[in-house]
Amino acid sequence: MNELVSFFHNSRGLESLTPEQTVTCLSCFMHDEETWTTARRAGISIPEAEQCLMDFWNVFSYRKQVNARAGG
């Protein structure tokens, strides 16, 4: 049986956000905002914002690797 694999190991990262907070963090990530700005806009702590931005970085890095292998 297949198991769901999570990229998010810290429970205070993306998995703990509301959908609205996730969209806000993604927008900040895509606009390369500072961590404190992300925290303020999403209504989360700076450590939570750091973890969320790292989670997004990990997801996008993983997808880039997968797409590079598929295309090459």
All heavy atoms as a GROMACS GRO file, in nm:
protein
  576
    1MET      N    1   0.084  -0.118   0.000
    1MET     CA    2   0.000   0.000   0.000
    1MET      C    3   0.089   0.124   0.000
    1MET      O    4   0.192   0.127   0.065
    1MET     CB    5  -0.090  -0.004   0.124
    1MET     CG    6  -0.177   0.118   0.137
    1MET     SD    7  -0.305   0.094   0.262
    1MET     CE    8  -0.444   0.080   0.154
    2ASN      N    9   0.050   0.226  -0.075
    2ASN     CA   10   0.127   0.350  -0.083
    2ASN      C   11   0.104   0.436   0.039
    2ASN      O   12  -0.008   0.449   0.086
    2ASN     CB   13   0.088   0.430  -0.207
    2ASN     CG   14   0.132   0.362  -0.334
    2ASN    OD1   15   0.224   0.283  -0.333
    2ASN    ND2   16   0.064   0.394  -0.443
    3GLU      N   17   0.214   0.494   0.088
    3GLU     CA   18   0.204   0.586   0.202
    3GLU      C   19   0.222   0.728   0.154
    3GLU      O   20   0.299   0.753   0.062
    3GLU     CB   21   0.313   0.557   0.304
    3GLU     CG   22   0.283   0.444   0.396
    3GLU     CD   23   0.389   0.433   0.504
    3GLU    OE1   24   0.426   0.536   0.562
    3GLU    OE2   25   0.433   0.321   0.529
    4LEU      N   26   0.151   0.820   0.217
    4LEU     CA   27   0.168   0.962   0.188
    4LEU      C   28   0.300   1.007   0.248
    4LEU      O   29   0.328   0.984   0.365
    4LEU     CB   30   0.053   1.042   0.247
    4LEU     CG   31   0.058   1.193   0.225
    4LEU    CD1   32   0.053   1.225   0.076
    4LEU    CD2   33  -0.056   1.261   0.297
    5VAL      N   34   0.384   1.066   0.167
    5VAL     CA   35   0.513   1.116   0.213
    5VAL      C   36   0.503   1.267   0.225
    5VAL      O   37   0.455   1.335   0.135
    5VAL     CB   38   0.626   1.079   0.114
    5VAL    CG1   39   0.758   1.138   0.158
    5VAL    CG2   40   0.633   0.928   0.100
    6SER      N   41   0.548   1.320   0.337
    6SER     CA   42   0.541   1.463   0.361
    6SER      C   43   0.678   1.526   0.344
    6SER      O   44   0.778   1.473   0.387
    6SER     CB   45   0.491   1.491   0.503
    6SER     OG   46   0.490   1.630   0.527
    7PHE      N   47   0.683   1.642   0.278
    7PHE     CA   48   0.805   1.721   0.268
    7PHE      C   49   0.825   1.803   0.394
    7PHE      O   50   0.931   1.859   0.416
    7PHE     CB   51   0.796   1.820   0.151
    7PHE     CG   52   0.803   1.754   0.017
    7PHE    CD1   53   0.690   1.738  -0.059
    7PHE    CD2   54   0.924   1.707  -0.031
    7PHE    CE1   55   0.697   1.679  -0.183
    7PHE    CE2   56   0.931   1.646  -0.155
    7PHE     CZ   57   0.818   1.633  -0.231
    8PHE      N   58   0.722   1.814   0.475
    8PHE     CA   59   0.722   1.906   0.587
    8PHE      C   60   0.738   1.829   0.717
    8PHE      O   61   0.648   1.762   0.762
    8PHE     CB   62   0.592   1.987   0.589
    8PHE     CG   63   0.554   2.035   0.452
    8PHE    CD1   64   0.441   1.988   0.390
    8PHE    CD2   65   0.633   2.127   0.386
    8PHE    CE1   66   0.406   2.032   0.263
    8PHE    CE2   67   0.600   2.171   0.260
    8PHE     CZ   68   0.486   2.123   0.199
    9HIS      N   69   0.855   1.840   0.776
    9HIS     CA   70   0.884   1.764   0.897
    9HIS      C   71   0.859   1.844   1.023
    9HIS      O   72   0.850   1.789   1.130
    9HIS     CB   73   1.029   1.716   0.894
    9HIS     CG   74   1.056   1.631   0.775
    9HIS    ND1   75   1.003   1.506   0.758
    9HIS    CD2   76   1.130   1.655   0.664
    9HIS    CE1   77   1.042   1.455   0.643
    9HIS    NE2   78   1.119   1.544   0.584
   10ASN      N   79   0.849   1.974   1.011
   10ASN     CA   80   0.827   2.060   1.127
   10ASN      C   81   0.679   2.097   1.131
   10ASN      O   82   0.628   2.154   1.037
   10ASN     CB   83   0.914   2.185   1.115
   10ASN     CG   84   0.911   2.270   1.238
   10ASN    OD1   85   0.811   2.275   1.308
   10ASN    ND2   86   1.019   2.340   1.264
   11SER      N   87   0.611   2.067   1.240
   11SER     CA   88   0.468   2.092   1.249
   11SER      C   89   0.434   2.241   1.253
   11SER      O   90   0.319   2.277   1.247
   11SER     CB   91   0.409   2.021   1.371
   11SER     OG   92   0.466   2.075   1.489
   12ARG      N   93   0.535   2.326   1.263
   12ARG     CA   94   0.510   2.469   1.268
   12ARG      C   95   0.534   2.534   1.131
   12ARG      O   96   0.543   2.655   1.120
   12ARG     CB   97   0.596   2.534   1.375
   12ARG     CG   98   0.564   2.477   1.512
   12ARG     CD   99   0.634   2.546   1.624
   12ARG     NE  100   0.602   2.687   1.636
   12ARG     CZ  101   0.498   2.737   1.702
   12ARG    NH1  102   0.414   2.657   1.761
   12ARG    NH2  103   0.481   2.866   1.709
   13GLY      N  104   0.544   2.454   1.028
   13GLY     CA  105   0.565   2.504   0.893
   13GLY      C  106   0.434   2.514   0.816
   13GLY      O  107   0.329   2.545   0.872
   14LEU      N  108   0.440   2.485   0.688
   14LEU     CA  109   0.323   2.500   0.600
   14LEU      C  110   0.202   2.419   0.646
   14LEU      O  111   0.090   2.464   0.628
   14LEU     CB  112   0.359   2.460   0.458
   14LEU     CG  113   0.451   2.555   0.383
   14LEU    CD1  114   0.487   2.497   0.246
   14LEU    CD2  115   0.387   2.691   0.369
   15GLU      N  116   0.225   2.303   0.703
   15GLU     CA  117   0.114   2.219   0.744
   15GLU      C  118   0.027   2.283   0.852
   15GLU      O  119  -0.088   2.248   0.868
   15GLU     CB  120   0.163   2.083   0.794
   15GLU     CG  121   0.217   1.997   0.683
   15GLU     CD  122   0.263   1.861   0.731
   15GLU    OE1  123   0.289   1.845   0.851
   15GLU    OE2  124   0.273   1.772   0.647
   16SER      N  125   0.081   2.380   0.925
   16SER     CA  126   0.005   2.441   1.034
   16SER      C  127  -0.070   2.568   0.992
   16SER      O  128  -0.142   2.626   1.072
   16SER     CB  129   0.100   2.475   1.151
   16SER     OG  130   0.190   2.578   1.113
   17LEU      N  131  -0.055   2.609   0.865
   17LEU     CA  132  -0.116   2.734   0.821
   17LEU      C  133  -0.258   2.715   0.770
   17LEU      O  134  -0.294   2.608   0.721
   17LEU     CB  135  -0.033   2.796   0.708
   17LEU     CG  136   0.110   2.834   0.740
   17LEU    CD1  137   0.175   2.896   0.617
   17LEU    CD2  138   0.119   2.927   0.859
   18THR      N  139  -0.334   2.824   0.778
   18THR     CA  140  -0.465   2.825   0.713
   18THR      C  141  -0.442   2.845   0.563
   18THR      O  142  -0.333   2.888   0.522
   18THR     CB  143  -0.553   2.941   0.766
   18THR    OG1  144  -0.492   3.065   0.726
   18THR    CG2  145  -0.568   2.936   0.917
   19PRO      N  146  -0.542   2.819   0.481
   19PRO     CA  147  -0.524   2.843   0.337
   19PRO      C  148  -0.486   2.988   0.306
   19PRO      O  149  -0.401   3.012   0.220
   19PRO     CB  150  -0.661   2.808   0.278
   19PRO     CG  151  -0.718   2.707   0.373
   19PRO     CD  152  -0.670   2.752   0.508
   20GLU      N  153  -0.545   3.083   0.377
   20GLU     CA  154  -0.514   3.224   0.354
   20GLU      C  155  -0.368   3.255   0.389
   20GLU      O  156  -0.300   3.329   0.317
   20GLU     CB  157  -0.608   3.314   0.434
   20GLU     CG  158  -0.753   3.308   0.391
   20GLU     CD  159  -0.829   3.187   0.446
   20GLU    OE1  160  -0.778   3.116   0.537
   20GLU    OE2  161  -0.940   3.162   0.396
   21GLN      N  162  -0.321   3.200   0.500
   21GLN     CA  163  -0.182   3.220   0.540
   21GLN      C  164  -0.085   3.156   0.439
   21GLN      O  165   0.020   3.211   0.409
   21GLN     CB  166  -0.156   3.164   0.680
   21GLN     CG  167  -0.221   3.243   0.791
   21GLN     CD  168  -0.211   3.172   0.924
   21GLN    OE1  169  -0.230   3.051   0.934
   21GLN    NE2  170  -0.181   3.249   1.029
   22THR      N  171  -0.124   3.040   0.387
   22THR     CA  172  -0.041   2.972   0.288
   22THR      C  173  -0.025   3.058   0.163
   22THR      O  174   0.086   3.073   0.111
   22THR     CB  175  -0.101   2.835   0.252
   22THR    OG1  176  -0.114   2.757   0.371
   22THR    CG2  177  -0.015   2.761   0.151
   23VAL      N  178  -0.134   3.114   0.116
   23VAL     CA  179  -0.130   3.200  -0.003
   23VAL      C  180  -0.044   3.323   0.024
   23VAL      O  181   0.038   3.363  -0.061
   23VAL     CB  182  -0.272   3.240  -0.048
   23VAL    CG1  183  -0.269   3.348  -0.155
   23VAL    CG2  184  -0.347   3.118  -0.098
   24THR      N  185  -0.058   3.382   0.142
   24THR     CA  186   0.022   3.498   0.178
   24THR      C  187   0.170   3.462   0.182
   24THR      O  188   0.254   3.535   0.126
   24THR     CB  189  -0.022   3.555   0.315
   24THR    OG1  190  -0.159   3.593   0.306
   24THR    CG2  191   0.062   3.674   0.356
   25CYS      N  192   0.204   3.350   0.243
   25CYS     CA  193   0.344   3.308   0.249
   25CYS      C  194   0.399   3.276   0.110
   25CYS      O  195   0.513   3.310   0.080
   25CYS     CB  196   0.360   3.186   0.340
   25CYS     SG  197   0.347   3.228   0.515
   26LEU      N  198   0.319   3.214   0.026
   26LEU     CA  199   0.363   3.184  -0.110
   26LEU      C  200   0.389   3.313  -0.187
   26LEU      O  201   0.490   3.326  -0.257
   26LEU     CB  202   0.260   3.098  -0.183
   26LEU     CG  203   0.294   3.064  -0.328
   26LEU    CD1  204   0.427   2.990  -0.338
   26LEU    CD2  205   0.182   2.982  -0.389
   27SER      N  206   0.301   3.410  -0.172
   27SER     CA  207   0.320   3.539  -0.238
   27SER      C  208   0.449   3.605  -0.190
   27SER      O  209   0.528   3.657  -0.272
   27SER     CB  210   0.200   3.630  -0.210
   27SER     OG  211   0.222   3.758  -0.265
   28CYS      N  212   0.473   3.604  -0.061
   28CYS     CA  213   0.596   3.662  -0.006
   28CYS      C  214   0.718   3.586  -0.057
   28CYS      O  215   0.819   3.647  -0.092
   28CYS     CB  216   0.592   3.660   0.147
   28CYS     SG  217   0.473   3.776   0.217
   29PHE      N  218   0.709   3.454  -0.065
   29PHE     CA  219   0.818   3.372  -0.116
   29PHE      C  220   0.848   3.409  -0.261
   29PHE      O  221   0.964   3.429  -0.299
   29PHE     CB  222   0.782   3.224  -0.104
   29PHE     CG  223   0.881   3.131  -0.168
   29PHE    CD1  224   1.000   3.101  -0.104
   29PHE    CD2  225   0.856   3.073  -0.291
   29PHE    CE1  226   1.092   3.014  -0.162
   29PHE    CE2  227   0.947   2.987  -0.349
   29PHE     CZ  228   1.065   2.957  -0.284
   30MET      N  229   0.745   3.420  -0.341
   30MET     CA  230   0.763   3.449  -0.483
   30MET      C  231   0.817   3.590  -0.507
   30MET      O  232   0.882   3.615  -0.607
   30MET     CB  233   0.632   3.429  -0.559
   30MET     CG  234   0.579   3.286  -0.554
   30MET     SD  235   0.695   3.162  -0.616
   30MET     CE  236   0.695   3.200  -0.788
   31HIS      N  237   0.789   3.682  -0.415
   31HIS     CA  238   0.838   3.820  -0.426
   31HIS      C  239   0.965   3.843  -0.347
   31HIS      O  240   1.010   3.956  -0.332
   31HIS     CB  241   0.729   3.918  -0.383
   31HIS     CG  242   0.615   3.924  -0.479
   31HIS    ND1  243   0.496   3.860  -0.455
   31HIS    CD2  244   0.604   3.984  -0.600
   31HIS    CE1  245   0.415   3.882  -0.557
   31HIS    NE2  246   0.478   3.954  -0.647
   32ASP      N  247   1.022   3.734  -0.294
   32ASP     CA  248   1.149   3.739  -0.219
   32ASP      C  249   1.144   3.840  -0.104
   32ASP      O  250   1.236   3.918  -0.082
   32ASP     CB  251   1.265   3.771  -0.313
   32ASP     CG  252   1.398   3.727  -0.258
   32ASP    OD1  253   1.401   3.635  -0.173
   32ASP    OD2  254   1.501   3.786  -0.297
   33GLU      N  255   1.032   3.836  -0.030
   33GLU     CA  256   1.014   3.926   0.084
   33GLU      C  257   1.101   3.880   0.201
   33GLU      O  258   1.136   3.763   0.212
   33GLU     CB  259   0.868   3.926   0.128
   33GLU     CG  260   0.770   3.979   0.025
   33GLU     CD  261   0.769   4.129   0.014
   33GLU    OE1  262   0.831   4.198   0.098
   33GLU    OE2  263   0.706   4.178  -0.081
   34GLU      N  264   1.131   3.972   0.289
   34GLU     CA  265   1.204   3.940   0.412
   34GLU      C  266   1.118   3.852   0.503
   34GLU      O  267   0.994   3.857   0.496
   34GLU     CB  268   1.240   4.068   0.487
   34GLU     CG  269   1.334   4.159   0.412
   34GLU     CD  270   1.476   4.105   0.406
   34GLU    OE1  271   1.512   4.024   0.493
   34GLU    OE2  272   1.548   4.142   0.314
   35THR      N  273   1.182   3.776   0.588
   35THR     CA  274   1.110   3.686   0.679
   35THR      C  275   1.017   3.762   0.770
   35THR      O  276   0.903   3.721   0.792
   35THR     CB  277   1.210   3.603   0.762
   35THR    OG1  278   1.296   3.534   0.672
   35THR    CG2  279   1.139   3.503   0.850
   36TRP      N  280   1.063   3.875   0.824
   36TRP     CA  281   0.978   3.952   0.916
   36TRP      C  282   0.855   4.007   0.844
   36TRP      O  283   0.748   4.016   0.902
   36TRP     CB  284   1.056   4.062   0.986
   36TRP     CG  285   1.108   4.170   0.893
   36TRP    CD1  286   1.229   4.173   0.831
   36TRP    CD2  287   1.038   4.288   0.854
   36TRP    NE1  288   1.239   4.286   0.753
   36TRP    CE2  289   1.124   4.360   0.767
   36TRP    CE3  290   0.913   4.341   0.884
   36TRP    CZ2  291   1.087   4.481   0.708
   36TRP    CZ3  292   0.878   4.462   0.827
   36TRP    CH2  293   0.963   4.530   0.740
   37THR      N  294   0.868   4.040   0.717
   37THR     CA  295   0.753   4.088   0.639
   37THR      C  296   0.654   3.975   0.618
   37THR      O  297   0.532   3.994   0.632
   37THR     CB  298   0.799   4.143   0.503
   37THR    OG1  299   0.894   4.248   0.524
   37THR    CG2  300   0.683   4.198   0.422
   38THR      N  301   0.706   3.858   0.586
   38THR     CA  302   0.620   3.741   0.569
   38THR      C  303   0.544   3.712   0.699
   38THR      O  304   0.423   3.688   0.696
   38THR     CB  305   0.704   3.618   0.528
   38THR    OG1  306   0.774   3.648   0.407
   38THR    CG2  307   0.617   3.495   0.509
   39ALA      N  308   0.615   3.714   0.811
   39ALA     CA  309   0.552   3.688   0.940
   39ALA      C  310   0.442   3.789   0.969
   39ALA      O  311   0.332   3.751   1.011
   39ALA     CB  312   0.657   3.691   1.051
   40ARG      N  313   0.470   3.915   0.946
   40ARG     CA  314   0.371   4.020   0.973
   40ARG      C  315   0.249   4.004   0.884
   40ARG      O  316   0.135   4.010   0.931
   40ARG     CB  317   0.435   4.158   0.952
   40ARG     CG  318   0.341   4.274   0.984
   40ARG     CD  319   0.408   4.409   0.964
   40ARG     NE  320   0.471   4.425   0.836
   40ARG     CZ  321   0.408   4.459   0.723
   40ARG    NH1  322   0.278   4.477   0.723
   40ARG    NH2  323   0.474   4.473   0.609
   41ARG      N  324   0.271   3.983   0.757
   41ARG     CA  325   0.158   3.973   0.663
   41ARG      C  326   0.073   3.849   0.686
   41ARG      O  327  -0.048   3.853   0.667
   41ARG     CB  328   0.210   3.974   0.519
   41ARG     CG  329   0.260   4.109   0.478
   41ARG     CD  330   0.300   4.112   0.333
   41ARG     NE  331   0.349   4.243   0.296
   41ARG     CZ  332   0.411   4.270   0.184
   41ARG    NH1  333   0.431   4.174   0.096
   41ARG    NH2  334   0.453   4.392   0.160
   42ALA      N  335   0.137   3.739   0.725
   42ALA     CA  336   0.063   3.614   0.746
   42ALA      C  337   0.009   3.600   0.888
   42ALA      O  338  -0.069   3.510   0.915
   42ALA     CB  339   0.152   3.495   0.713
   43GLY      N  340   0.055   3.687   0.978
   43GLY     CA  341   0.009   3.678   1.116
   43GLY      C  342   0.068   3.560   1.190
   43GLY      O  343   0.000   3.495   1.270
   44ILE      N  344   0.195   3.530   1.161
   44ILE     CA  345   0.264   3.419   1.226
   44ILE      C  346   0.394   3.470   1.286
   44ILE      O  347   0.434   3.584   1.261
   44ILE     CB  348   0.291   3.303   1.127
   44ILE    CG1  349   0.375   3.350   1.008
   44ILE    CG2  350   0.159   3.241   1.080
   44ILE    CD1  351   0.408   3.241   0.906
   45SER      N  352   0.461   3.386   1.363
   45SER     CA  353   0.588   3.426   1.424
   45SER      C  354   0.700   3.423   1.319
   45SER      O  355   0.687   3.359   1.214
   45SER     CB  356   0.623   3.334   1.541
   45SER     OG  357   0.655   3.206   1.493
   46ILE      N  358   0.809   3.489   1.349
   46ILE     CA  359   0.924   3.489   1.258
   46ILE      C  360   0.980   3.347   1.241
   46ILE      O  361   1.006   3.306   1.126
   46ILE     CB  362   1.031   3.590   1.303
   46ILE    CG1  363   0.977   3.732   1.281
   46ILE    CG2  364   1.162   3.570   1.228
   46ILE    CD1  365   1.066   3.844   1.331
   47PRO      N  366   0.997   3.268   1.348
   47PRO     CA  367   1.043   3.129   1.326
   47PRO      C  368   0.947   3.047   1.239
   47PRO      O  369   0.991   2.967   1.157
   47PRO     CB  370   1.052   3.071   1.468
   47PRO     CG  371   1.074   3.189   1.556
   47PRO     CD  372   0.994   3.300   1.492
   48GLU      N  373   0.817   3.068   1.255
   48GLU     CA  374   0.720   2.999   1.170
   48GLU      C  375   0.735   3.044   1.025
   48GLU      O  376   0.730   2.961   0.932
   48GLU     CB  377   0.577   3.024   1.217
   48GLU     CG  378   0.542   2.953   1.345
   48GLU     CD  379   0.407   2.992   1.400
   48GLU    OE1  380   0.375   3.113   1.403
   48GLU    OE2  381   0.333   2.901   1.440
   49ALA      N  382   0.755   3.173   1.004
   49ALA     CA  383   0.774   3.225   0.868
   49ALA      C  384   0.901   3.168   0.806
   49ALA      O  385   0.901   3.131   0.689
   49ALA     CB  386   0.778   3.378   0.870
   50GLU      N  387   1.008   3.161   0.885
   50GLU     CA  388   1.133   3.102   0.834
   50GLU      C  389   1.111   2.959   0.790
   50GLU      O  390   1.158   2.917   0.684
   50GLU     CB  391   1.241   3.107   0.943
   50GLU     CG  392   1.295   3.244   0.969
   50GLU     CD  393   1.390   3.249   1.089
   50GLU    OE1  394   1.390   3.154   1.171
   50GLU    OE2  395   1.461   3.349   1.100
   51GLN      N  396   1.038   2.882   0.872
   51GLN     CA  397   1.012   2.742   0.837
   51GLN      C  398   0.926   2.733   0.712
   51GLN      O  399   0.952   2.650   0.624
   51GLN     CB  400   0.945   2.669   0.954
   51GLN     CG  401   0.922   2.522   0.926
   51GLN     CD  402   1.050   2.446   0.904
   51GLN    OE1  403   1.143   2.458   0.982
   51GLN    NE2  404   1.056   2.367   0.798
   52CYS      N  405   0.824   2.816   0.701
   52CYS     CA  406   0.737   2.812   0.584
   52CYS      C  407   0.813   2.847   0.457
   52CYS      O  408   0.796   2.782   0.353
   52CYS     CB  409   0.619   2.909   0.602
   52CYS     SG  410   0.503   2.855   0.728
   53LEU      N  411   0.897   2.950   0.463
   53LEU     CA  412   0.976   2.987   0.346
   53LEU      C  413   1.073   2.875   0.309
   53LEU      O  414   1.094   2.848   0.190
   53LEU     CB  415   1.048   3.118   0.370
   53LEU     CG  416   0.957   3.241   0.389
   53LEU    CD1  417   1.039   3.364   0.425
   53LEU    CD2  418   0.871   3.266   0.266
   54MET      N  419   1.130   2.808   0.409
   54MET     CA  420   1.218   2.694   0.382
   54MET      C  421   1.138   2.579   0.320
   54MET      O  422   1.186   2.512   0.228
   54MET     CB  423   1.287   2.647   0.510
   54MET     CG  424   1.385   2.534   0.488
   54MET     SD  425   1.519   2.570   0.374
   54MET     CE  426   1.608   2.694   0.465
   55ASP      N  427   1.016   2.556   0.370
   55ASP     CA  428   0.931   2.452   0.313
   55ASP      C  429   0.904   2.479   0.165
   55ASP      O  430   0.913   2.390   0.081
   55ASP     CB  431   0.797   2.442   0.387
   55ASP     CG  432   0.810   2.380   0.525
   55ASP    OD1  433   0.916   2.323   0.558
   55ASP    OD2  434   0.712   2.391   0.602
   56PHE      N  435   0.871   2.605   0.131
   56PHE     CA  436   0.849   2.640  -0.010
   56PHE      C  437   0.976   2.620  -0.091
   56PHE      O  438   0.971   2.568  -0.202
   56PHE     CB  439   0.801   2.785  -0.025
   56PHE     CG  440   0.653   2.801  -0.003
   56PHE    CD1  441   0.605   2.891   0.091
   56PHE    CD2  442   0.561   2.730  -0.078
   56PHE    CE1  443   0.469   2.907   0.111
   56PHE    CE2  444   0.425   2.745  -0.060
   56PHE     CZ  445   0.379   2.834   0.036
   57TRP      N  446   1.090   2.661  -0.037
   57TRP     CA  447   1.217   2.642  -0.107
   57TRP      C  448   1.241   2.494  -0.135
   57TRP      O  449   1.280   2.456  -0.246
   57TRP     CB  450   1.331   2.701  -0.024
   57TRP     CG  451   1.463   2.683  -0.091
   57TRP    CD1  452   1.561   2.596  -0.056
   57TRP    CD2  453   1.511   2.751  -0.206
   57TRP    NE1  454   1.668   2.608  -0.142
   57TRP    CE2  455   1.639   2.702  -0.236
   57TRP    CE3  456   1.457   2.851  -0.288
   57TRP    CZ2  457   1.714   2.747  -0.343
   57TRP    CZ3  458   1.533   2.896  -0.395
   57TRP    CH2  459   1.659   2.844  -0.422
   58ASN      N  460   1.215   2.408  -0.036
   58ASN     CA  461   1.235   2.264  -0.053
   58ASN      C  462   1.142   2.207  -0.160
   58ASN      O  463   1.184   2.124  -0.242
   58ASN     CB  464   1.214   2.190   0.080
   58ASN     CG  465   1.325   2.219   0.178
   58ASN    OD1  466   1.436   2.255   0.141
   58ASN    ND2  467   1.295   2.205   0.306
   59VAL      N  468   1.017   2.249  -0.161
   59VAL     CA  469   0.921   2.200  -0.260
   59VAL      C  470   0.964   2.243  -0.400
   59VAL      O  471   0.968   2.162  -0.493
   59VAL     CB  472   0.778   2.250  -0.230
   59VAL    CG1  473   0.685   2.223  -0.347
   59VAL    CG2  474   0.725   2.186  -0.104
   60PHE      N  475   0.997   2.370  -0.418
   60PHE     CA  476   1.035   2.418  -0.550
   60PHE      C  477   1.166   2.357  -0.596
   60PHE      O  478   1.182   2.325  -0.714
   60PHE     CB  479   1.040   2.572  -0.553
   60PHE     CG  480   0.904   2.633  -0.566
   60PHE    CD1  481   0.833   2.669  -0.453
   60PHE    CD2  482   0.847   2.652  -0.690
   60PHE    CE1  483   0.706   2.724  -0.464
   60PHE    CE2  484   0.720   2.706  -0.703
   60PHE     CZ  485   0.649   2.743  -0.590
   61SER      N  486   1.261   2.337  -0.507
   61SER     CA  487   1.388   2.273  -0.542
   61SER      C  488   1.364   2.129  -0.586
   61SER      O  489   1.422   2.082  -0.685
   61SER     CB  490   1.484   2.275  -0.424
   61SER     OG  491   1.518   2.406  -0.392
   62TYR      N  492   1.279   2.059  -0.513
   62TYR     CA  493   1.246   1.921  -0.547
   62TYR      C  494   1.181   1.914  -0.685
   62TYR      O  495   1.219   1.832  -0.769
   62TYR     CB  496   1.155   1.860  -0.442
   62TYR     CG  497   1.106   1.722  -0.478
   62TYR    CD1  498   1.188   1.610  -0.464
   62TYR    CD2  499   0.977   1.703  -0.528
   62TYR    CE1  500   1.143   1.484  -0.498
   62TYR    CE2  501   0.932   1.578  -0.564
   62TYR     CZ  502   1.015   1.468  -0.550
   62TYR     OH  503   0.970   1.344  -0.585
   63ARG      N  504   1.084   2.002  -0.710
   63ARG     CA  505   1.015   2.002  -0.839
   63ARG      C  506   1.111   2.034  -0.953
   63ARG      O  507   1.103   1.977  -1.062
   63ARG     CB  508   0.898   2.101  -0.840
   63ARG     CG  509   0.782   2.062  -0.750
   63ARG     CD  510   0.718   1.930  -0.786
   63ARG     NE  511   0.680   1.925  -0.925
   63ARG     CZ  512   0.672   1.814  -0.997
   63ARG    NH1  513   0.695   1.697  -0.943
   63ARG    NH2  514   0.637   1.817  -1.122
   64LYS      N  515   1.206   2.124  -0.928
   64LYS     CA  516   1.304   2.159  -1.030
   64LYS      C  517   1.390   2.036  -1.065
   64LYS      O  518   1.416   2.010  -1.181
   64LYS     CB  519   1.392   2.274  -0.981
   64LYS     CG  520   1.488   2.323  -1.086
   64LYS     CD  521   1.564   2.443  -1.037
   64LYS     CE  522   1.660   2.491  -1.145
   64LYS     NZ  523   1.737   2.608  -1.103
   65GLN      N  524   1.429   1.960  -0.963
   65GLN     CA  525   1.508   1.839  -0.986
   65GLN      C  526   1.428   1.735  -1.064
   65GLN      O  527   1.480   1.673  -1.157
   65GLN     CB  528   1.554   1.779  -0.853
   65GLN     CG  529   1.659   1.858  -0.783
   65GLN     CD  530   1.692   1.800  -0.645
   65GLN    OE1  531   1.630   1.702  -0.602
   65GLN    NE2  532   1.788   1.859  -0.578
   66VAL      N  533   1.302   1.717  -1.027
   66VAL     CA  534   1.217   1.620  -1.094
   66VAL      C  535   1.197   1.660  -1.240
   66VAL      O  536   1.210   1.577  -1.331
   66VAL     CB  537   1.080   1.606  -1.023
   66VAL    CG1  538   0.980   1.529  -1.107
   66VAL    CG2  539   1.098   1.540  -0.888
   67ASN      N  540   1.170   1.787  -1.264
   67ASN     CA  541   1.149   1.834  -1.401
   67ASN      C  542   1.277   1.824  -1.484
   67ASN      O  543   1.271   1.795  -1.603
   67ASN     CB  544   1.096   1.977  -1.402
   67ASN     CG  545   0.953   1.985  -1.351
   67ASN    OD1  546   0.879   1.887  -1.355
   67ASN    ND2  547   0.913   2.100  -1.304
   68ALA      N  548   1.392   1.848  -1.423
   68ALA     CA  549   1.519   1.839  -1.495
   68ALA      C  550   1.545   1.694  -1.538
   68ALA      O  551   1.592   1.669  -1.649
   68ALA     CB  552   1.633   1.890  -1.409
   69ARG      N  553   1.514   1.599  -1.450
   69ARG     CA  554   1.532   1.457  -1.485
   69ARG      C  555   1.436   1.413  -1.592
   69ARG      O  556   1.470   1.333  -1.678
   69ARG     CB  557   1.515   1.370  -1.360
   69ARG     CG  558   1.640   1.366  -1.276
   69ARG     CD  559   1.626   1.264  -1.165
   69ARG     NE  560   1.631   1.339  -1.041
   69ARG     CZ  561   1.556   1.321  -0.937
   69ARG    NH1  562   1.467   1.226  -0.936
   69ARG    NH2  563   1.568   1.396  -0.830
   70ALA      N  564   1.314   1.464  -1.588
   70ALA     CA  565   1.212   1.424  -1.684
   70ALA      C  566   1.243   1.480  -1.824
   70ALA      O  567   1.213   1.417  -1.925
   70ALA     CB  568   1.074   1.472  -1.639
   71GLY      N  569   1.303   1.598  -1.826
   71GLY     CA  570   1.331   1.662  -1.955
   71GLY      C  571   1.464   1.622  -2.016
   71GLY      O  572   1.491   1.649  -2.131
   72GLY      N  573   1.551   1.559  -1.938
   72GLY     CA  574   1.685   1.531  -1.987
   72GLY      C  575   1.705   1.391  -2.010
   72GLY      O  576   1.745   1.313  -2.073
   0.00000   0.00000   0.00000
